[in-house]
Structures are given as C-alpha cells and as structure tokens.
Amino acid sequence: MRDVAIVSFAQSGSLVGTDLSETQVILPVITEAVERAGIERSDIGFTCSGSADYLSGTPFAFVANLEAVGAWPPISESHVDMDGAWALYEAWVRLQHGDVDVALAFSSGISSRSDLGEVLCLQNDPYYLLPLWADHVSLAALQARALIDAGLATEADLAEVAARSRRAARDNPHAQVSGDVTAADMAAKPEVVAPLRAGDVPPVTDGAAAVILVAGDRARDLCENPAWIRGIEHRSDPHYLGVRDLTRSTSARLAAEAAGVGDAPIEVAELAATFSHEEIVLRQALGLGDDVEVNPSGGPLASNPMMVSGLIRIGEAFRQIDEGGRHRTLGHATSGPCLQQNLVCVLEGDS
Amino acid sequence: MTPDTETDEGDVRFVRQLIGLDYAVRTNPVARAFGEALAEGRITGHRCPSCGLVYVPPKGFCPICTVPTGSEHEVAIADRGIVTSWTVLTPIQYAGQEEREDYALASLLLEGADGTVGQQRLVEVALDEIRMGLRVEAVWAPEGEREPDDRGYGLGTAITGWRPTGEPDAPADAYREHVL
C-alpha cells in the first residue's frame, strides 16, 4: 500500500437556504483547499466528487459542478452519488495505482430546496417501504425505539448527546446550531417523531467541502502535519430494514475492524451520527471507549449538509492532527437509512 | 406507473404508485441580474478577468480559470449572431404537447460572446434553408412577457425566436470552433 495523507481541508460552512447555485457554492471551497495545500490545480492527478441531484432537483447538477474544478484541459475525474467520504475513498484507491500523487475529493449538497422527508424515501426499496413513504426521521425513530426497548440507551442518554453536540459546536465557526444547553433543555424539547425530540434531529444545511490527498513524502513538503490514512474501509448492511437488528451496526463494526481502529488508542472520533442515538450505536460498533472524545466539532447535529457531512468528519479528524496536535483520530461517514452503510477512516500524524 | 387504473386482467396485477417531489427553486444573484437585464431588452455576459472569454449567460465565474466574476465584469452582448448548429424537431403528440408542426432549435454564437447559447427557436425561415453561418436577430417578446430562466441556464421567454437578417452568411472560420 502507498502511504497517502490528507494535507488540506476546506468547507463552506453552514449555508441555510442559500440562493447560490451548487457550483457557485463549491468554487471558493475548492480554491481554498488548493491554496491551503500550496499546489496548483494542474498538480491534481485525479478528482472525485460526491453529490445527489435529487436534493436540489437539478438534473445533471453533478456535471455542472465540475465547472468549479477547472476541467479544461480535460482532467481525470469521477463522481459518486454518495457522501464525499466515498469520493475520498475512491481517490485513495486511485492513488494506490501509483501513477498519480495528488487527488482532490469534494462534495456538495443543497438540501434546503426539497423536502428531505420525501426525497430520502426514494432510497428505500420500491416494494415494501417506498409505498409507505417511510421517511428518514421516522425510520431513525424506529431505531432509537429499538435501542431504548433493548435497554441499550435511555431518552436521557439521547438528550445528553444532543446537549453535548450543541455545546461543542460553540467553538466551531462553521456550525449552524450551537448553544450553552443542558441535557434537561434537550429533554424538554418537543417530540418530532417519538422518541426523537427536536434536539435529536439534525438541521437542514446547504454546503460543500473539499480535501486534498497526497501520496508519499510530498505530503510532508506540503503540510506541516499531514494526516496519514492508516486504515480506510466501508461496509454495508442489508438494504431492507426488516432483516436487520437495528440496535447494532454490523457494517460499522466490520469496517472498523478492517480499518484497524482497535490497533491503537483513538483520541478523537468524528462520527456522522445524524441522530443522537446513532452516536450510541456507533460508539459500541466502533469499539470506542468513554475516553474517546466524540465530535468536538458538534457533529451532524450541529450542521448537516447532506452528501458532505461524512467528508467533513474526515476533514475535522484531519484538523485534529494538523491544528490540534493529536496523533490518532477517526473520521466516520454513513449513508442510507438507520446507519445502513458505514465508512471508517483512521488517521495518524507523524508525531 | 403506466396504467391509469388497477386491473385484474390476466396473471399480472398492477398497482398505481405515483411519486411527486416538490422543490423550491431559488434564483442565484448572477442569474437574477441577467434576467432583470433581459426584461429590459438587454443581453449581458461576464468577461473573465483572467482569460478574457465572455460567457452568456454569465455563470459568476470562469469555469476554465476558476476565478469568480461579478457585475464589474458585465459586458453588453448584441441581440444578433450566427447559427452554429441546429436540430429540426418533429413533435410527438403526447398529452400536453403544444407543438403541432416541425420546428428548429439552434445554437447561436451572439456578437460579443465566446460561447453559444443553445435551444434557440428559429423563426421566419424555411426549415430546409437553415445553415451554419446564417445570420439572425432576436424577436423580443413584448415588455412584461419576458420571464427569465429562473436558474440562469437560458434566455427564458424574453426572446420568442430568431429570424434571418438577410445579410450574407458568416464565413466558416466564424463558427468552426463552436459547432458542437
């Protein structure tokens, strides 16, 4: 395996109901990531993006988004209809080929122009769940209920996660929701879909993010504290929820094992826990002890641009090494209802 | 699904499953300014401060140089240009189809622009007389009927069509780089 490191990360911050086109949102983010890496766009040997046209309701938006990359003369690029974390994964695989050394992964999501409760139904199977219009919040609530019924969490635990996320987000200038709140404040919020309350459900966020990956020693030339990808893996649970045990995430556990999460202590984990209870499921699945700091950025409960949240988690895990002086961190991404698919990325600094 | 009604004929049963998604369309500031100018009978573009290429409609950036552009880079574009390519469409009479006769949509290179504007209706010309290099001018919709493309991709309804000016055709060099 080639050593590949993250050397640069940029994000738009939480845009709320933006008027800008998706491409206009992406352009300055890529420019910032490229400038922070101290490279030229022409240095990039491979580009991979993640987005979903269903969110903004714009056919072929992912093609228009390439205009933010600078695709002339023609470049080598690819797209995934997934969170940008999977674009980063493809870029990492591409760098393993050995013929290019620098890759760009970026993603974008304009979630505010649709009703996510409708759009996300379309990812369900067309025979059993789609005709029920089983929306993502209701399905998440089923998972939270299963967790509580099994004695693996309480509503107070959910409120604690929600409150801690908002408090952590106070230090994150890119956060959308933050505040000096207590678990009691969160427990008093109205129910959205029981047992999930308003604080357990993420905000609707528009945004974009970009990461620059570099292979080999050149990463050390470009970044004082590059974050080396020591393990990266993604696994999927069955599509149909009825055949899964919703109280656990087998795919997250398998991805964590393959990525070597347990090989050495993790200091900080940025988890794409979109609903409060998902953090509890993920902590268990990833084998993270109580000493692991989770989501110092506030996580998706503080800002949740669809298709971008996972890439931001990896970017924040990079920042913990590059700016925070940490040695070993974890970034996690998820896709599909009830943590169906999970990606785990373990990062290490040189020191 | 195709069937309008549930049927029990034969071995296969159909169930209607209609899916509708509602979207809020938001017009970005660059497209909004472009639409406002169109309503006044003006076509505008943005000139890239780096490479000098002029984009119509403006995008708010140059996709080649990846630098932002704004109102300070706005330039006036003529409401006349040349046909670079075209398609004759034969309308299929599906429900909701309002076209009855064959018609032509063309890509036009407007004077002052470096890229073509697509899907423009050609009028007052026989379909078999359309050719590359044909010089055309805009037929503007009446004021008050110039609805912009709310996403800024095209000219909206501001221009109902483009008719030949009667001038000699432009030479091939004028459109050679713009035929796609």
Contacts between the chains, C-beta under 8 A, distances in Angstrom:
chain1	res1	chain2	res2	distance
A	17	B	26	7.4
A	18	B	26	7.4
A	19	B	26	4.9
A	19	B	27	7.0
A	19	B	28	5.5
A	19	B	29	6.3
A	20	B	28	5.2
A	20	B	29	7.6
A	21	B	28	4.7
A	21	B	31	7.7
A	21	B	60	7.6
A	21	B	151	7.3
A	21	B	152	7.4
A	23	B	59	7.3
A	23	B	61	7.7
A	24	B	28	6.0
A	24	B	30	7.5
A	24	B	59	7.9
A	24	B	60	5.3
A	24	B	61	7.0
A	27	B	61	5.3
A	27	B	66	6.4
A	27	B	68	6.8
A	28	B	68	7.4
A	30	B	66	7.4
A	31	B	66	6.5
A	41	B	66	6.7
A	54	B	21	7.6
A	56	B	23	7.4
A	57	B	21	6.8
A	57	B	23	3.6
A	57	B	25	7.7
A	58	B	151	7.2
A	67	B	59	6.8
A	67	B	61	7.4
A	67	B	63	3.6
A	68	B	61	7.4
A	68	B	63	7.5
A	68	B	66	6.8
A	69	B	66	7.4
A	70	B	63	7.1
A	70	B	64	6.7
A	70	B	65	7.3
A	70	B	66	4.2
A	71	B	63	7.2
A	72	B	63	7.3
A	72	B	64	5.0
A	112	B	24	7.4
A	113	B	23	5.2
A	113	B	24	4.7
A	113	B	25	7.0
A	113	B	26	6.5
A	114	B	21	6.4
A	114	B	22	7.4
A	114	B	23	5.3
A	114	B	24	7.7
A	115	B	21	7.6
A	115	B	22	6.3
A	118	B	21	5.6
A	118	B	22	7.3
A	119	B	21	6.2
A	122	B	19	7.5
A	126	B	17	7.7
A	130	B	17	7.5
A	131	B	15	7.9
A	131	B	17	6.0
